[in-house]
Amino acid sequence: MVRDGKAYQYAAWCVTETDGKVPNYVKKQAKDWINIADDNDPDAYVDEEAYERICRLLKIMIHPDLRCSIYDGLEDYAWLFITATLCTKLRNSEFDSRFYVTALLEIARKNFKTFTSAVIFIILMLTEPDFSRFFSVAPDLSLSSELQKAIRKIIKVSPALYDEDESAFKLLRSQIICNLNENEYTPLAYSKDGMDGKLANTFLADEAGALDEYPVEAMRSSQITLFNKLGIIISTQYPNDNNVLVDEIDIAKKTLDGLTDDRRYFSLLYEPDQELQTGDAWKTDDRVIYQSNPVAVAHEYIFKELKKKRNLAVIYENKRENYLCKHSNILYKGLGTEGYIDVQKVKECRIEQNLKFWRGRRVWLGVDLSMTDDNTAVAMVTEEEGVIYAKVFGFLPADKIEYKSNKEHVDYKKMIRNEYCYACGDEVIDYGEIEKFILDIEKKFDVEIVQIGYDKWNALATVQKLEAEGFECVDIKQHSSVLHMPTKLLKEKILQHEFQYESNRLLEINFQNARCTEDTNLNKYVNKKKSSGKVDMVISLINAIYLIQQDMLYGNDGFICQMA
């Protein structure tokens, strides 16, 4: 029965599709679920009775827009998501438990995701044990109400579910109750409602890209004592890193890559493959649209509308953030009118960490020593055959991690775990630790430090200590007349793919934040005050680039740089 259904057929198509319309991680999930549906998995199986029950329910539920049964009107991806989430069971379980504890749907706007969520909740309210409780969590009351409205619409147009005299559901202002079993659904708004103290048989986090981790973890904590629990997370991308969706996508990818022991995580990640997320591929490659918008594959009119939006985003930069995040699921923060460089171009220069590469090399350091309660950065660069290589380190006060994460919308705990930056001191930066870090670089990376470039603001005491240890330190005047050349060179190197940096998401965020100021002579430099967030890592990198540029220009090493 399942193998004849739309869910299995769609999964099989995803696995065999060769035109690039299906992202790789969706292919992986579809392949894994087909193996379960074929009864080849030792841990899970697809419950035919549960599947048949859901099919019967979908046949009596009416699509409010198409005026046909939802069984006939449901999108292909929704068939797979619903069937896999609700019908896949844990093998050899005495509690008849579902196999998947979490189901994640990352999908672009206008793919009927709220409608799909509503269908899931109606099915659960009709099929789960008596007195079960279901919650949806959204950033605010308006978004939270959208799912409730979608559920009400389906119920009201379905005669088998709703009748003025004897209805299967009671539609209240703040709740929806199933009269058959006293199951109840309640929409919650993060901005208004407390999340603790609620026992959620199933919860759904809607627009998770606008939520931090608290509401999801609060809902999960409420489920600890339940054997048959489910958490559903649905969202498009949002232009920030400090949200629960980022971590959930990471968990889902690690699960599909076989890097975790727990397989009870189902995900459909409709985001473009990595090679399509960098550079200008989104401007012309239709695969970006198809991979992030599965309904565009089946509905030509939707594909055409998305192409219109893409054309506008190519022409008008102020429309780019909304298009890339909401319609392409590409994490992107708008540049603004004085942006330094498109971060998608920067990402094309990313390489994995390689400590062996640095051994025996001459390097130049750039430092940006901020005020003691702010971020600080150290950049290390070298050059080989015209290509500049960089490794950048960030520092922030240890006791301000939570405050800065909330204020700047950056998950600094995650950045520290990945060693993109380091916590030091307490309420203020411990310059002593940074000085020690710099002093240890030669031994740690087996390099020779040629020069250390610095902005004398806040750096004089540190510079004196470094000079006392025998390092040559260069005061780099923070003025457009001085910084224009390295700022221009770094941008050119990035655009020419002659710059490579070791993977560092915090550095990429700094590039996203960077804004330039132009003086009367048309010289440009990154302006901290006009930037939209922290740019200390970019500033330290430009300081280091200044040194290597001067060495190549006047050191007779054969490096040629075009003058501004």
C-alpha positions as CSV (number, residue, x, y, z in Angstrom):
1,M,0.0,0.0,0.0
2,V,2.7,2.5,1.0
3,R,4.8,1.7,-2.0
4,D,1.9,2.5,-4.3
5,G,1.3,5.9,-2.6
6,K,2.5,9.4,-3.5
7,A,5.0,9.6,-0.6
8,Y,7.0,6.6,-1.8
9,Q,6.7,7.7,-5.4
10,Y,8.0,11.2,-4.6
11,A,10.8,9.8,-2.5
12,A,11.8,7.5,-5.4
13,W,11.7,10.4,-7.8
14,C,14.0,12.5,-5.5
15,V,16.6,9.7,-5.4
16,T,16.7,9.1,-9.1
17,E,16.2,12.8,-10.3
18,T,19.3,13.9,-12.3
19,D,18.5,17.5,-13.4
20,G,19.5,19.1,-10.1
21,K,16.0,20.0,-9.0
22,V,16.3,18.1,-5.7
23,P,19.0,19.2,-3.2
24,N,21.5,16.5,-2.0
25,Y,20.2,16.3,1.6
26,V,16.7,15.7,0.4
27,K,18.0,12.9,-1.7
28,K,19.8,11.4,1.3
29,Q,16.7,11.5,3.4
30,A,14.5,10.1,0.7
31,K,16.9,7.2,0.1
32,D,17.0,6.5,3.8
33,W,13.2,6.5,4.2
34,I,12.8,4.3,1.1
35,N,15.0,1.7,2.7
36,I,12.7,1.8,5.7
37,A,9.6,1.6,3.6
38,D,11.1,-1.4,1.8
39,D,11.4,-3.1,5.2
40,N,15.2,-3.3,5.1
41,D,15.9,-1.2,8.2
42,P,16.6,-3.0,11.5
43,D,15.4,-0.1,13.6
44,A,12.2,1.2,11.8
45,Y,9.3,0.2,9.6
46,V,6.4,1.9,8.0
47,D,3.0,1.0,9.6
48,E,0.6,0.2,6.8
49,E,-2.4,0.5,9.1
50,A,-1.4,4.0,10.2
51,Y,-0.8,4.9,6.6
52,E,-4.3,3.7,5.5
53,R,-5.9,5.5,8.4
54,I,-4.2,8.8,7.4
55,C,-5.3,8.3,3.8
56,R,-8.9,7.8,4.9
57,L,-8.7,11.0,6.9
58,L,-7.2,13.0,4.0
59,K,-10.0,11.8,1.8
60,I,-12.7,13.3,4.1
61,M,-10.7,16.5,4.6
62,I,-11.5,19.2,2.0
63,H,-8.9,21.6,0.6
64,P,-10.3,25.1,1.3
65,D,-8.7,26.6,-1.9
66,L,-9.0,23.7,-4.4
67,R,-12.3,22.4,-3.1
68,C,-11.2,18.8,-3.6
69,S,-10.1,16.3,-1.0
70,I,-6.8,17.0,0.6
71,Y,-5.9,13.5,-0.5
72,D,-6.0,14.7,-4.1
73,G,-4.7,18.2,-3.5
74,L,-1.7,17.7,-1.2
75,E,1.7,18.5,-2.6
76,D,4.2,15.7,-3.2
77,Y,6.8,16.9,-0.6
78,A,3.9,17.2,2.0
79,W,2.9,13.6,1.3
80,L,6.5,12.4,2.1
81,F,6.8,14.7,5.1
82,I,3.5,13.6,6.7
83,T,3.8,9.9,5.8
84,A,7.3,9.6,7.1
85,T,6.8,11.6,10.2
86,L,3.5,10.0,11.3
87,C,3.7,6.4,9.9
88,T,7.3,5.4,10.4
89,K,7.4,3.3,13.6
90,L,10.1,2.2,16.0
91,R,10.7,-1.6,15.5
92,N,10.2,-3.8,18.5
93,S,8.7,-1.1,20.6
94,E,6.1,-2.1,23.3
95,F,4.6,1.4,23.2
96,D,3.9,1.6,19.4
97,S,6.1,4.6,19.2
98,R,6.9,6.7,16.2
99,F,10.4,6.3,14.9
100,Y,11.0,10.0,14.4
101,V,11.0,12.2,17.4
102,T,11.9,15.4,15.5
103,A,10.8,16.4,12.0
104,L,12.4,19.4,10.3
105,L,11.1,21.1,7.2
106,E,13.3,23.9,5.8
107,I,11.4,25.3,2.9
108,A,11.0,28.6,1.1
109,R,8.0,30.9,1.4
110,K,4.8,30.2,-0.6
111,N,5.3,26.4,-0.6
112,F,2.1,25.9,1.5
113,K,4.1,25.0,4.6
114,T,1.4,26.5,7.0
115,F,-1.2,24.5,5.2
116,T,0.9,21.3,5.6
117,S,1.3,22.1,9.3
118,A,-2.5,22.5,9.7
119,V,-3.1,19.1,8.0
120,I,-0.6,17.4,10.4
121,F,-2.3,18.9,13.5
122,I,-5.8,17.8,12.4
123,I,-4.6,14.3,11.8
124,L,-2.9,14.2,15.2
125,M,-5.9,15.6,17.0
126,L,-8.0,12.8,15.5
127,T,-5.6,9.9,16.0
128,E,-3.6,10.6,19.1
129,P,-4.6,9.2,22.6
130,D,-7.4,10.9,24.6
131,F,-6.5,14.2,26.3
132,S,-3.4,14.8,24.3
133,R,-2.2,18.4,24.1
134,F,-0.7,20.0,21.0
135,F,1.1,23.4,20.8
136,S,2.4,25.6,18.1
137,V,5.1,28.1,18.9
138,A,5.7,31.2,16.8
139,P,7.6,34.5,17.4
140,D,4.5,36.6,17.9
141,L,0.7,36.3,18.1
142,S,0.1,37.2,14.5
143,L,2.3,34.4,13.2
144,S,1.0,32.0,15.8
145,S,-2.6,32.7,14.7
146,E,-1.8,31.9,11.0
147,L,-1.6,28.2,11.7
148,Q,-4.8,28.3,13.8
149,K,-6.6,30.0,11.0
150,A,-5.4,27.4,8.5
151,I,-6.7,24.6,10.8
152,R,-10.1,26.3,11.2
153,K,-10.5,26.8,7.4
154,I,-9.9,23.1,6.7
155,I,-12.3,22.0,9.5
156,K,-15.0,24.4,8.5
157,V,-15.1,23.4,4.8
158,S,-15.0,19.7,5.6
159,P,-18.5,18.4,6.3
160,A,-17.3,15.2,7.9
161,L,-15.3,17.2,10.5
162,Y,-17.6,20.2,11.2
163,D,-21.4,20.4,11.5
164,E,-23.3,23.1,13.4
165,D,-25.3,20.5,15.3
166,E,-22.8,17.7,15.9
167,S,-19.2,18.6,15.1
168,A,-16.0,16.7,15.6
169,F,-14.3,19.9,16.7
170,K,-15.0,22.8,18.9
171,L,-13.5,26.0,17.5
172,L,-12.7,28.4,20.3
173,R,-11.0,31.8,20.1
174,S,-7.8,30.6,21.9
175,Q,-8.1,26.8,21.3
176,I,-9.3,24.1,19.1
177,I,-10.7,21.0,20.8
178,C,-11.5,17.6,19.3
179,N,-14.8,16.5,20.8
180,L,-14.1,12.8,20.0
181,N,-11.2,12.5,22.5
182,E,-10.8,15.8,24.3
183,N,-7.5,16.4,22.5
184,E,-6.7,20.1,22.3
185,Y,-4.5,22.4,20.2
186,T,-3.3,25.8,21.6
187,P,-1.3,28.3,19.6
188,L,1.4,30.1,21.6
189,A,3.3,33.3,20.9
190,Y,6.9,33.5,22.2
191,S,6.5,37.3,22.7
192,K,3.5,36.8,25.0
193,D,3.2,33.3,26.4
194,G,5.4,31.3,28.8
195,M,6.7,28.0,27.4
196,D,7.4,26.2,30.6
197,G,5.0,23.9,32.5
198,K,3.2,22.6,29.4
199,L,3.0,18.9,28.5
200,A,3.2,18.8,24.7
201,N,2.5,15.4,23.1
202,T,3.4,17.2,19.9
203,F,4.7,20.7,19.3
204,L,5.4,22.7,16.2
205,A,7.8,25.6,16.0
206,D,6.7,27.8,13.1
207,E,9.1,30.3,11.6
208,A,11.9,28.9,13.7
209,G,14.4,31.1,12.0
210,A,12.9,34.0,14.1
211,L,13.2,32.0,17.3
212,D,16.0,31.4,19.7
213,E,16.5,28.0,21.2
214,Y,14.4,28.6,24.4
215,P,10.9,27.8,23.1
216,V,12.0,24.6,21.3
217,E,14.0,23.4,24.3
218,A,11.2,24.2,26.7
219,M,8.8,22.2,24.6
220,R,11.2,19.3,24.4
221,S,11.8,19.4,28.1
222,S,8.0,19.0,28.6
223,Q,8.2,15.7,26.6
224,I,10.8,13.9,28.7
225,T,8.3,11.5,30.3
226,L,6.5,10.7,27.0
227,F,7.2,7.6,25.0
228,N,5.5,8.7,21.8
229,K,6.5,12.4,21.4
230,L,7.0,14.5,18.4
231,G,8.5,17.9,17.7
232,I,8.0,19.6,14.3
233,I,10.2,22.5,13.2
234,I,9.3,24.4,10.0
235,S,10.8,27.6,8.7
236,T,12.5,29.5,5.9
237,Q,15.9,31.0,6.4
238,Y,16.3,34.3,8.3
239,P,19.2,36.8,7.9
240,N,20.8,36.1,11.3
241,D,22.8,33.3,12.9
242,N,21.3,33.5,16.4
243,N,18.3,31.3,15.9
244,V,17.3,27.7,16.6
245,L,16.9,26.8,12.9
246,V,20.7,27.1,12.3
247,D,21.4,24.4,15.0
248,E,18.5,22.2,13.9
249,I,19.7,22.2,10.3
250,D,23.2,21.3,11.5
251,I,21.9,18.4,13.6
252,A,19.8,17.2,10.6
253,K,22.8,17.3,8.3
254,K,25.0,15.4,10.7
255,T,22.2,12.8,11.1
256,L,22.0,12.3,7.3
257,D,25.8,12.2,7.0
258,G,25.9,9.4,9.6
259,L,27.9,11.5,12.1
260,T,25.4,11.0,15.0
261,D,24.2,7.8,16.7
262,D,20.6,9.0,17.0
263,R,18.8,8.4,13.7
264,R,15.3,9.5,15.0
265,Y,15.5,12.8,13.2
266,F,13.6,13.3,9.9
267,S,14.3,16.3,7.7
268,L,13.6,17.7,4.3
269,L,16.1,20.5,3.8
270,Y,15.0,22.4,0.7
271,E,18.1,24.7,0.4
272,P,20.4,24.9,-2.6
273,D,23.4,22.7,-2.6
274,Q,26.6,24.3,-1.2
275,E,28.1,25.1,-4.6
276,L,24.9,27.0,-5.6
277,Q,25.0,29.1,-2.4
278,T,28.2,31.0,-3.2
279,G,28.9,33.6,-5.8
280,D,26.3,34.6,-8.4
281,A,24.8,31.2,-9.1
282,W,21.5,32.3,-7.7
283,K,21.2,35.0,-10.4
284,T,21.0,32.6,-13.3
285,D,20.9,29.0,-12.2
286,D,17.3,27.8,-12.1
287,R,18.3,24.9,-9.8
288,V,18.5,27.4,-6.9
289,I,14.7,28.0,-7.4
290,Y,13.8,24.4,-7.8
291,Q,15.9,23.1,-4.8
292,S,14.4,25.6,-2.4
293,N,10.9,25.6,-3.8
294,P,9.7,22.0,-4.4
295,V,6.2,23.2,-5.5
296,A,7.9,25.1,-8.4
297,V,8.8,21.8,-9.9
298,A,5.2,20.8,-10.3
299,H,3.6,24.3,-10.8
300,E,5.0,26.3,-13.7
301,Y,3.2,29.4,-12.7
302,I,5.0,29.5,-9.3
303,F,8.3,29.0,-11.0
304,K,7.6,31.9,-13.3
305,E,6.7,34.2,-10.4
306,L,9.9,33.3,-8.6
307,K,11.9,34.1,-11.7
308,K,10.3,37.6,-11.7
309,K,11.3,38.1,-8.1
310,R,14.8,36.9,-8.9
311,N,15.2,39.4,-11.7
312,L,14.2,42.2,-9.4
313,A,16.7,41.0,-6.8
314,V,19.5,41.0,-9.4
315,I,18.7,44.6,-10.4
316,Y,17.8,46.1,-7.0
317,E,20.1,45.2,-4.1
318,N,17.6,46.2,-1.5
319,K,15.4,43.4,-2.6
320,R,18.2,40.8,-2.4
321,E,18.0,39.9,1.2
322,N,14.3,39.1,1.1
323,Y,14.7,37.0,-2.0
324,L,17.7,35.0,-1.0
325,C,16.5,34.3,2.5
326,K,12.8,33.8,2.0
327,H,12.6,32.4,-1.5
328,S,16.0,30.7,-1.9
329,N,16.9,29.6,1.7
330,I,20.3,31.2,1.3
331,L,21.5,32.8,4.6
332,Y,22.2,36.4,3.5
333,K,22.4,39.7,5.2
334,G,21.8,42.7,2.9
335,L,24.7,44.9,2.0
336,G,23.1,48.3,2.0
337,T,24.2,51.2,-0.1
338,E,27.8,51.3,1.1
339,G,28.5,47.6,1.5
340,Y,32.1,46.5,1.2
341,I,31.8,43.2,-0.6
342,D,29.1,40.5,-1.2
343,V,29.6,37.8,1.4
344,Q,28.7,35.2,-1.2
345,K,31.9,36.2,-3.0
346,V,33.8,35.9,0.2
347,K,32.5,32.4,0.8
348,E,33.9,31.2,-2.5
349,C,37.4,31.8,-1.0
350,R,36.7,29.5,2.1
351,I,39.0,26.5,2.7
352,E,39.2,24.0,5.5
353,Q,41.8,24.4,8.3
354,N,45.2,23.0,7.4
355,L,47.8,23.5,10.1
356,K,50.6,21.9,8.0
357,F,50.2,24.7,5.4
358,W,51.5,27.3,7.8
359,R,54.7,25.5,8.9
360,G,57.9,27.4,8.0
361,R,56.1,30.4,6.5
362,R,56.7,34.1,6.9
363,V,53.6,35.7,8.2
364,W,52.3,39.2,9.0
365,L,49.9,39.9,11.8
366,G,47.2,42.6,12.0
367,V,45.5,43.4,15.3
368,D,42.5,45.4,16.1
369,L,42.6,46.0,19.9
370,S,39.3,47.5,20.8
371,M,38.1,49.0,24.0
372,T,38.4,46.5,26.9
373,D,34.7,45.5,26.9
374,D,34.4,44.9,23.1
375,N,35.5,42.4,20.5
376,T,39.1,42.2,19.5
377,A,40.8,40.4,16.6
378,V,44.1,39.1,15.4
379,A,44.7,38.2,11.7
380,M,47.6,36.2,10.3
381,V,48.3,36.3,6.6
382,T,50.9,35.0,4.2
383,E,51.4,35.0,0.4
384,E,52.2,32.3,-2.2
385,E,52.3,32.8,-5.9
386,G,50.0,35.8,-5.8
387,V,47.5,34.2,-3.5
388,I,47.0,35.7,0.0
389,Y,46.1,33.1,2.8
390,A,44.6,34.2,6.0
391,K,43.7,32.8,9.4
392,V,41.7,35.1,11.7
393,F,41.1,34.9,15.5
394,G,38.5,36.7,17.5
395,F,38.3,37.5,21.2
396,L,35.5,38.8,23.5
397,P,34.9,39.2,27.2
398,A,33.8,35.9,28.8
399,D,31.1,37.4,31.0
400,K,29.4,39.2,28.1
401,I,28.8,36.2,25.9
402,E,25.0,36.1,26.6
403,Y,24.6,39.9,26.4
404,K,26.5,40.2,23.1
405,S,24.7,37.2,21.6
406,N,21.3,38.7,22.2
407,K,22.3,42.2,21.2
408,E,24.2,41.3,18.0
409,H,22.1,38.3,17.0
410,V,25.2,36.1,16.8
411,D,25.5,32.8,18.6
412,Y,28.9,33.4,20.3
413,K,28.7,30.1,22.3
414,K,28.7,28.3,19.0
415,M,31.4,30.5,17.6
416,I,33.6,29.6,20.6
417,R,32.8,25.9,20.3
418,N,34.0,26.0,16.7
419,E,37.1,28.0,17.7
420,Y,36.2,30.9,15.5
421,C,36.8,33.1,18.5
422,Y,37.9,32.9,22.1
423,A,36.5,34.1,25.4
424,C,39.0,35.8,27.7
425,G,38.8,38.0,30.8
426,D,35.5,38.6,32.5
427,E,33.5,41.8,32.0
428,V,36.5,43.2,30.0
429,I,39.0,41.7,27.6
430,D,42.2,40.5,29.2
431,Y,44.9,42.0,27.0
432,G,47.4,39.8,28.8
433,E,45.8,36.7,27.2
434,I,45.9,38.3,23.8
435,E,49.5,39.2,24.2
436,K,50.3,35.7,25.2
437,F,48.3,34.4,22.3
438,I,50.4,36.5,19.9
439,L,53.7,35.5,21.6
440,D,52.8,31.8,21.2
441,I,51.8,32.0,17.5
442,E,55.4,31.4,16.2
443,K,55.7,28.2,18.2
444,K,52.1,27.0,17.8
445,F,52.0,27.3,14.0
446,D,55.7,27.0,13.3
447,V,55.9,30.4,11.5
448,E,58.1,33.5,11.5
449,I,56.3,36.7,12.3
450,V,57.7,39.4,10.0
451,Q,55.7,42.4,11.4
452,I,52.7,43.2,13.5
453,G,50.4,46.0,12.3
454,Y,48.2,47.9,14.8
455,D,46.0,50.9,15.3
456,K,47.6,52.8,18.2
457,W,44.2,53.4,19.8
458,N,44.0,51.1,22.8
459,A,47.2,49.3,21.7
460,L,50.2,51.2,23.0
461,A,50.8,49.1,26.2
462,T,50.4,45.9,24.3
463,V,52.8,47.0,21.5
464,Q,55.4,48.0,24.1
465,K,55.4,44.4,25.5
466,L,55.5,42.9,22.0
467,E,58.4,45.1,21.0
468,A,60.2,44.2,24.2
469,E,60.0,40.5,23.0
470,G,61.7,41.5,19.8
471,F,58.8,41.9,17.4
472,E,58.7,44.7,14.8
473,C,55.4,46.6,15.3
474,V,54.0,49.0,12.7
475,D,51.6,51.8,13.6
476,I,48.9,51.8,10.8
477,K,47.1,55.1,10.6
478,Q,43.4,54.4,10.4
479,H,42.7,56.9,7.6
480,S,41.3,56.5,4.1
481,S,44.6,57.7,2.6
482,V,46.4,54.7,4.2
483,L,43.7,52.1,4.4
484,H,42.4,52.5,0.8
485,M,45.1,50.4,-0.8
486,P,44.8,47.3,1.4
487,T,41.0,47.6,1.4
488,K,41.0,47.7,-2.4
489,L,43.6,44.9,-2.6
490,L,41.6,42.6,-0.3
491,K,38.4,43.1,-2.3
492,E,40.2,42.5,-5.6
493,K,41.9,39.4,-4.3
494,I,38.5,38.0,-3.2
495,L,36.8,38.8,-6.5
496,Q,39.8,37.2,-8.4
497,H,39.8,34.1,-6.2
498,E,43.3,35.0,-5.1
499,F,42.4,35.1,-1.4
500,Q,41.8,32.1,0.8
501,Y,40.8,32.0,4.5
502,E,40.3,29.1,6.8
503,S,36.7,28.4,7.5
504,N,35.3,31.0,10.0
505,R,31.6,31.9,10.2
506,L,32.3,34.8,12.5
507,L,34.7,36.3,9.9
508,E,31.9,36.0,7.3
509,I,29.5,37.8,9.6
510,N,32.0,40.6,9.9
511,F,32.2,40.8,6.1
512,Q,28.4,41.0,6.0
513,N,28.4,43.9,8.5
514,A,31.2,45.9,6.8
515,R,30.3,49.2,5.3
516,C,32.7,51.6,3.5
517,T,33.2,55.3,3.7
518,E,34.5,57.3,0.7
519,D,36.5,60.5,1.1
520,T,36.7,63.4,-1.3
521,N,39.5,61.7,-3.3
522,L,37.3,58.6,-3.7
523,N,39.5,56.6,-1.3
524,K,37.5,53.9,0.6
525,Y,37.9,52.3,3.9
526,V,35.8,50.1,6.2
527,N,34.0,52.5,8.7
528,K,33.3,50.9,12.1
529,K,30.6,53.5,13.0
530,K,28.7,53.1,9.8
531,S,28.9,49.3,9.7
532,S,25.9,47.3,10.8
533,G,27.7,45.2,13.4
534,K,31.1,44.1,14.5
535,V,33.9,44.3,11.9
536,D,37.0,43.9,14.1
537,M,38.0,40.7,12.2
538,V,37.9,42.5,8.9
539,I,39.8,45.5,10.3
540,S,42.5,43.2,11.7
541,L,42.7,41.5,8.3
542,I,43.0,44.7,6.4
543,N,45.8,45.8,8.8
544,A,47.7,42.6,8.0
545,I,47.0,43.0,4.3
546,Y,48.6,46.5,4.6
547,L,51.8,45.1,5.9
548,I,52.1,42.3,3.3
549,Q,51.2,44.8,0.6
550,Q,54.0,47.2,1.7
551,D,56.5,44.3,1.8
552,M,55.6,43.1,-1.7
553,L,55.6,46.7,-3.1
554,Y,58.9,47.8,-1.5
555,G,60.5,44.5,-0.5
556,N,61.4,43.5,-4.1
557,D,59.8,40.1,-3.7
558,G,58.2,40.3,-7.2
559,F,54.6,40.9,-6.0
560,I,52.9,43.5,-8.2
561,C,50.0,45.6,-7.0
562,Q,48.0,48.1,-8.9
563,M,48.0,51.5,-7.4
564,A,44.7,53.2,-6.7
